[in-house]
Amino acid sequence: MLLDNDVREKLSQYLQLMENDVLIKVSVADDPASHQMSEFVRELADLSAKIHVKETALARVPSFSINKVNQDTGITFAGIPLGHEFTSLVLALLQTSGYPPKIDASLVDQIKNIKGPFNFETYVSLTCHNCPDVVQALNIMSLLNPNISHTMVDGAIFKEEVEAKNILAVPSVYLNGEPFSSGRMELEEILAKLDIKPDLTGVEAKEPYDVLVIGGGPARTSSAIYAARKGLRTGLLAEKLGGQINDTFGIENFISIKYTEGPTLAANIEEHLRSYDIDVIKLQKVKTLKKADLIEIELVSGAILRSKTVIVATGARWRNINVPGEAEFKAKGVAYCPHCDGPLFKGKNVAVIGGGNSGVEAALDLAGLASHVTLLQASDKLTADEILQSRVYSKENITVITNAKTTEIFGSEKVQGLTYLDCLQNEQVKLAVDGIFIQIGLLPNTEWLQDTLDLNAFGEIVVDKYGATSIPGVFAAGDCTDCPYKQIIISMGAGANAALSAFDYLIRN
Ligand SMILES: Cc1cc2nc3c(=O)[nH]c(=O)nc-3n(C[C@H](O)[C@H](O)[C@H](O)COP(=O)(O)OP(=O)(O)OC[C@H]3O[C@@H](n4cnc5c(N)ncnc54)[C@H](O)[C@@H]3O)c2cc1C
């Protein structure tokens, strides 16, 4: 039995929602991976009378496609979609059976009008929590448009392909055989990359808001919900939805939920947000903020929105180390997310740069997969919590090197190693590694506010206890501010605080 009782039970509950019959076409040979896939498909079919199975020849062996009875969908899984891809499997089955995908009607039309032919392939690892979003978005596109097909490829099974393509980060998407994208993407972002832009007609004509929230993470959610609950006309502008929690694996400190995972929390947050009357404008980056009679927000697209108050919640992003080779080898051995890309370095030598909590956690995580991990810290000691430090020093396959400033990342097609300055000996040392995980903290997303709001030396927006900034009517919350601790629950609290302050400001002005 491949499916354990828990998974079987969950699956059979979901499969009861199937509306019509589906046909799974399976392509297998006489090898262990094929035997596993045959067994998996058989177990699936045993769970619902609506699932039929037929053997066929597909491009990859083993793989299976999920189809309507009289029409192929183009959705193929080259690998067994369990782990983080379990939801992708369930959705593919339900949606193929007729259950409508939960996307805006305008997107459905846009996808149906794509000319193609577009053959997408997404290389994933089953432990990657960013991969399912891409797989599910491309499956929906494949289902809605016969000129589009999509195959999820499990890199652990198709190792030779992964090696040949030098794939060192997942999800890695190929379009018609050429690299298309790397990293998490939403459906709208995929469409934008195909040059199918969101329809912004009408944005300029929007009535001014009472509160306009800028950002896509936890802080903007609580801001927007608190503002909407006060009956304020609330707008929300986000470049990407989810924020940093999309890069977070296990979350154990979001009080009231003992354990959750970033994408699950992000999905719950979106659902909560959708239950309020909030005007959400997605995939839009803000360029400038100007105070006139109202506050004017100019988007990168050129459109201008107006609001009586604004809450900035633009958060933070991974800090780059800015040495030669970093940009060149991104996704070719230079990585930032150990949970996503760690499995691609199984049995290999890796380095982690950064001796704070995230660096040490990454080293501990990778030590379970890689043959050896070198943890490099620029200063003379690690700064991670004591408990993490003692764990890292107790691991036989982790070497900690302090006083080591990385000066270069080198390689040819992919990373071959790095050079660091041994600050004690004052000499450059070369270290041969296959992968380099950069974990040196975060940078606030506030460059666009440099000439507008008071920022501190780290570029963080200076706020008072009300979340008020240096411009009356402009408030800020979360990781983009100078609040000392950057956490989900703190950002959410700060977002609520800023919304209540905006409300207070509106009744006084
Ligand atoms: C790997 C990792 C693990 C973590 N683990 C935990 C944990 O276990 N527990 C915990 O409490 N915290 C954790 N954190 C911290 C937590 O995720 C952050 O504190 C929290 O997400 C901050 O929320 P935020 O809304 O302020 O900003 P963010 O989450 O950074 O969101 C900011 C959003 O604004 C958008 N944006 C940026 N610029 C613009 C612009 N110009 N225009 C429009 N939109 C823009 C971005 O695209 C993004 O969606 C972790 C962080 C990381 C990176």
Ligand as a Chemical Component Dictionary entry (heavy atoms), coordinates in Angstrom:
data_LIG
# 
_chem_comp.id                   LIG 
_chem_comp.type                 NON-POLYMER 
_chem_comp.pdbx_formal_charge   0 
_chem_comp.three_letter_code    LIG 
# 
loop_
_chem_comp_atom.comp_id 
_chem_comp_atom.atom_id 
_chem_comp_atom.alt_atom_id 
_chem_comp_atom.type_symbol 
_chem_comp_atom.charge 
_chem_comp_atom.model_Cartn_x 
_chem_comp_atom.model_Cartn_y 
_chem_comp_atom.model_Cartn_z 
_chem_comp_atom.pdbx_ordinal 
LIG C1  C1  C 0 12.250 32.029 5.942  1  
LIG C2  C2  C 0 11.414 32.824 6.930  2  
LIG C3  C3  C 0 10.839 32.177 7.999  3  
LIG C4  C4  C 0 10.047 32.895 8.908  4  
LIG N1  N1  N 0 9.459  32.201 9.960  5  
LIG C5  C5  C 0 8.622  32.859 10.793 6  
LIG C6  C6  C 0 7.924  32.150 11.830 7  
LIG O1  O1  O 0 8.068  30.935 11.982 8  
LIG N2  N2  N 0 7.104  32.876 12.643 9  
LIG C7  C7  C 0 6.905  34.216 12.518 10 
LIG O2  O2  O 0 6.127  34.796 13.278 11 
LIG N3  N3  N 0 7.568  34.907 11.557 12 
LIG C8  C8  C 0 8.410  34.267 10.688 13 
LIG N4  N4  N 0 9.062  34.972 9.703  14 
LIG C9  C9  C 0 8.874  36.438 9.635  15 
LIG C10 C10 C 0 7.520  36.820 9.034  16 
LIG O3  O3  O 0 7.303  36.093 7.828  17 
LIG C11 C11 C 0 7.490  38.309 8.752  18 
LIG O4  O4  O 0 7.705  39.003 9.956  19 
LIG C12 C12 C 0 6.122  38.753 8.194  20 
LIG O5  O5  O 0 5.817  38.054 6.999  21 
LIG C13 C13 C 0 6.142  40.256 7.894  22 
LIG O6  O6  O 0 4.909  40.607 7.329  23 
LIG P1  P1  P 0 4.725  41.967 6.500  24 
LIG O7  O7  O 0 3.298  41.995 6.078  25 
LIG O8  O8  O 0 5.254  43.089 7.281  26 
LIG O9  O9  O 0 5.676  41.861 5.229  27 
LIG P2  P2  P 0 5.960  40.748 4.089  28 
LIG O10 O10 O 0 5.545  39.394 4.557  29 
LIG O11 O11 O 0 7.385  40.956 3.714  30 
LIG O12 O12 O 0 5.025  41.200 2.893  31 
LIG C14 C14 C 0 5.252  42.381 2.170  32 
LIG C15 C15 C 0 4.453  42.351 0.878  33 
LIG O13 O13 O 0 4.459  43.630 0.240  34 
LIG C16 C16 C 0 4.675  43.503 -1.160 35 
LIG N5  N5  N 0 5.370  44.691 -1.678 36 
LIG C17 C17 C 0 6.657  45.056 -1.466 37 
LIG N6  N6  N 0 6.944  46.201 -2.113 38 
LIG C18 C18 C 0 5.812  46.580 -2.748 39 
LIG C19 C19 C 0 5.461  47.699 -3.584 40 
LIG N7  N7  N 0 6.334  48.675 -3.879 41 
LIG N8  N8  N 0 4.199  47.760 -4.084 42 
LIG C20 C20 C 0 3.284  46.787 -3.797 43 
LIG N9  N9  N 0 3.545  45.730 -2.994 44 
LIG C21 C21 C 0 4.799  45.624 -2.477 45 
LIG C22 C22 C 0 5.562  42.268 -1.270 46 
LIG O14 O14 O 0 5.453  41.679 -2.560 47 
LIG C23 C23 C 0 4.990  41.388 -0.159 48 
LIG O15 O15 O 0 3.899  40.630 -0.641 49 
LIG C24 C24 C 0 9.852  34.297 8.762  50 
LIG C25 C25 C 0 10.433 34.952 7.671  51 
LIG C26 C26 C 0 11.214 34.234 6.754  52 
LIG C27 C27 C 0 11.817 34.948 5.567  53 
# 
loop_
_chem_comp_bond.comp_id 
_chem_comp_bond.atom_id_1 
_chem_comp_bond.atom_id_2 
_chem_comp_bond.value_order 
_chem_comp_bond.pdbx_ordinal 
LIG C1  C2  SING 1  
LIG C2  C3  SING 2  
LIG C2  C26 DOUB 3  
LIG C3  C4  DOUB 4  
LIG C4  N1  SING 5  
LIG C4  C24 SING 6  
LIG N1  C5  DOUB 7  
LIG C5  C6  SING 8  
LIG C5  C8  SING 9  
LIG C6  O1  DOUB 10 
LIG C6  N2  SING 11 
LIG N2  C7  SING 12 
LIG C7  O2  DOUB 13 
LIG C7  N3  SING 14 
LIG N3  C8  DOUB 15 
LIG C8  N4  SING 16 
LIG N4  C9  SING 17 
LIG N4  C24 SING 18 
LIG C9  C10 SING 19 
LIG C10 O3  SING 20 
LIG C10 C11 SING 21 
LIG C11 O4  SING 22 
LIG C11 C12 SING 23 
LIG C12 O5  SING 24 
LIG C12 C13 SING 25 
LIG C13 O6  SING 26 
LIG O6  P1  SING 27 
LIG P1  O7  DOUB 28 
LIG P1  O8  SING 29 
LIG P1  O9  SING 30 
LIG O9  P2  SING 31 
LIG P2  O10 DOUB 32 
LIG P2  O11 SING 33 
LIG P2  O12 SING 34 
LIG O12 C14 SING 35 
LIG C14 C15 SING 36 
LIG C15 O13 SING 37 
LIG C15 C23 SING 38 
LIG O13 C16 SING 39 
LIG C16 N5  SING 40 
LIG C16 C22 SING 41 
LIG N5  C17 SING 42 
LIG N5  C21 SING 43 
LIG C17 N6  DOUB 44 
LIG N6  C18 SING 45 
LIG C18 C19 SING 46 
LIG C18 C21 DOUB 47 
LIG C19 N7  SING 48 
LIG C19 N8  DOUB 49 
LIG N8  C20 SING 50 
LIG C20 N9  DOUB 51 
LIG N9  C21 SING 52 
LIG C22 O14 SING 53 
LIG C22 C23 SING 54 
LIG C23 O15 SING 55 
LIG C24 C25 DOUB 56 
LIG C25 C26 SING 57 
LIG C26 C27 SING 58 
# 
